Amino acid sequence: VGWVGTCMVACGLAFETPLGMMVLGWIGLLTPKGIKEWWRVVVLGVFVLAAIRTPPDPFTQLLLAVPLLCLFFLGYFLVKWTHK
């Protein structure tokens, strides 16, 4: 598949994060309180992942990390909205 295919699959999975979080919140496996407790770990993990997946350049690291964090927080608001 190559590098481009791998990037396409990774981006596709990343954009499914809010939907997956919403479904997990809807069935009761994720709670808004639980996400609030772990958000710092998620932010650290996203920046570590961005540092590994990008060249050693802070700008490109931010170009990957910021959209992933936005998707995570969108997922948080969807969990908050759909939580029973």
Secondary structure, DSSP 8 states (H G I E B T S, - for coil): -HHHHHHHHHHHHHHTHHHHHHHHHHTTS--HHHHHHHHHHHHHHHHHHHHHHS-S-HHHHHHHHHHHHHHHHHHHHHHHHH--
